[in-house]
Amino acid sequence: MTPSETGKKPNFLWNLFTSLKLTLGLLIALALTSIFGTVIPQQEGAMEFAERLSPTLVSILSSLQLFDMYHSLWFRLLIGTLALNLVICSLDRFPAAWRRFQAAPKLDRSKPFENVPPHRNIAAQDKIDDLITLAAGILKGAYKRIHQKESDNEVLLFAEKGRFSHFGVYLVHLSVLIILIGGILGSLFGFEAYVNIPEGETINKVRLRKSQAVRTLPFEVRCDRFSVEFYENGAPKEYRSDLAFLSDGKPAFQGSLLVNHPITHEGITFYQASYGSFAGNRAQIHIRHEGDPVNVTLDVEIERPYDLPGQGGQFKVFEARSDFMKMGPAVQIAVKPPEGEEVRFWVFKNIDLIQERFPGFFERFPKFNPGAYKPYRFSLQSLESRYYTGLQVSRDPGVPLVWVGFFLIMIGLFVAFFTSHRSVWIQMDKTKRGVNIRVAGRANKNPVGIERELDRIASKIKAKMDKKYPV
């Protein structure tokens, strides 16, 4: 019950939260803040944007939490205030709607028949029982609940439909509230993360975008295969990841992940975001001994020692990079001579191109000189390369609620705008000349629609009387 109905003095806070002005103000505030959230890049995109701003402006925007607005305390308070406003508005007005819904029809009302237009005032010569059957048959085509009251010289028929239309606005309120709750749940308990999975490997941890903290998944993800197709100009055309989701080491679900075709498993959604390549576990190394015409080419594994030709010691590929210093594939060689300290240096695959671009580069920097360990000279013939798939990972527990709210708001808007509570009265008065029939009605919405419906009912009564349909 509202404060006025209970006889209590109106409460300031109650009046504030039942005010339509507050609702409009909150909606305007949300619209304005959403503009800021659209114009100002959020979360990871904010870093690049902030580099173009002055330190003072960055400090102001950061203090206002505008770089992560949708997770800020003030935005959540704004959403919570709107939700509270909807709840209190509904509680304040719902009792009156419930009383209208439960109200019993009053068949002895005379007000509906005031100012009935002439074309809905019909004179009939038939028996009143026949006219009652005729009118009731017409009403049953559109109305389910028909009531009848008889007196000595009068019969009154009453029909209604659409009582549920009183609750359309409350269904909209409920749906908006569900959507807001879904948004808050996603903000509080959801996460956004990323992970790179090498082809053939399995992970169960991701890195959160906002805090860079590691989060453990409730299952494992394995990339069974990664494939990429290119256009003629070298741009990627399509790339896909064949993923397997493991529970207790056994595949629980398998699927192919494509751009704009995410996969959801146990409430966590995976998006194909990027891809790349990294050095594999094998390389082909060519070794030339100065003064010795015999050259050796070896297929080697990373971090496995091999003997140098001519008993010059041992070497191993200590590290491999698919694109070292943006100069292409390279490996780090560690040579252990028969006597003395270990020697380490990098060997690039594209030596000729690097020398052409940076003359004297290898002579000035011994750690990049492939001939740093005399009298041997190393060259990298090939390096095994493996793809990795870059995935965006997110969990939003509020999504199901948002979908429920979306469907409910569609139903609520339909009920609120396209249905109405319609009541129709048909009065039959016995006179000396026969029976006088009057058709009246009302609706809580769409007055033009109820007038047309009353005209159709009156027209049908006249038409059936003219054709003298049998009872």
Number of C-alpha atoms within 10 A of each C-alpha: 11 16 13 10 8 9 8 9 9 12 10 9 9 15 15 15 20 21 15 14 11 15 19 12 12 17 15 12 14 16 12 11 16 15 11 15 16 10 9 18 18 18 15 12 12 15 13 10 14 18 10 9 11 9 11 9 11 19 13 11 16 14 10 14 17 22 24 19 23 19 16 14 12 13 19 18 12 15 20 16 16 22 21 15 23 23 17 17 21 17 15 17 14 18 13 13 16 14 10 14 16 9 10 8 12 9 16 8 10 9 8 15 16 8 8 13 12 8 12 20 17 16 16 20 12 12 11 19 10 13 20 19 11 18 18 19 14 17 19 12 8 11 18 11 11 15 15 14 12 11 8 7 10 16 19 20 20 22 21 21 18 16 19 16 24 22 17 21 19 23 22 23 22 20 24 20 23 23 24 21 19 22 21 22 16 19 17 14 11 16 17 16 21 19 20 19 21 23 20 15 12 17 18 15 17 20 18 18 17 12 8 11 10 13 13 11 12 12 17 19 21 21 22 17 18 21 14 12 12 11 9 8 6 8 9 11 10 12 18 19 25 18 23 20 21 19 13 8 9 10 15 13 12 17 13 17 20 17 13 9 11 17 18 13 13 9 13 17 16 22 19 21 19 14 19 11 15 17 19 17 16 17 22 15 21 16 19 18 19 13 8 10 8 11 12 13 14 12 12 17 17 17 16 10 16 15 13 18 15 9 9 18 14 16 20 21 24 18 15 25 18 20 15 13 9 7 14 14 23 26 26 20 24 20 24 20 16 11 8 7 9 13 14 22 19 26 26 23 20 15 18 11 11 16 12 10 10 10 12 11 14 19 13 10 11 15 17 18 20 24 22 21 20 10 12 17 17 21 21 21 16 15 23 15 17 16 20 23 24 19 22 21 23 18 19 20 20 21 17 14 19 21 15 14 25 17 11 20 23 14 15 23 16 15 20 20 13 12 20 23 19 22 21 23 23 25 22 25 17 16 13 6 9 15 21 18 23 21 23 25 20 19 19 15 17 15 14 9 14 21 14 11 15 20 17 14 19 22 15 15 21 17 12 15 16 10 8 10 10 8 10
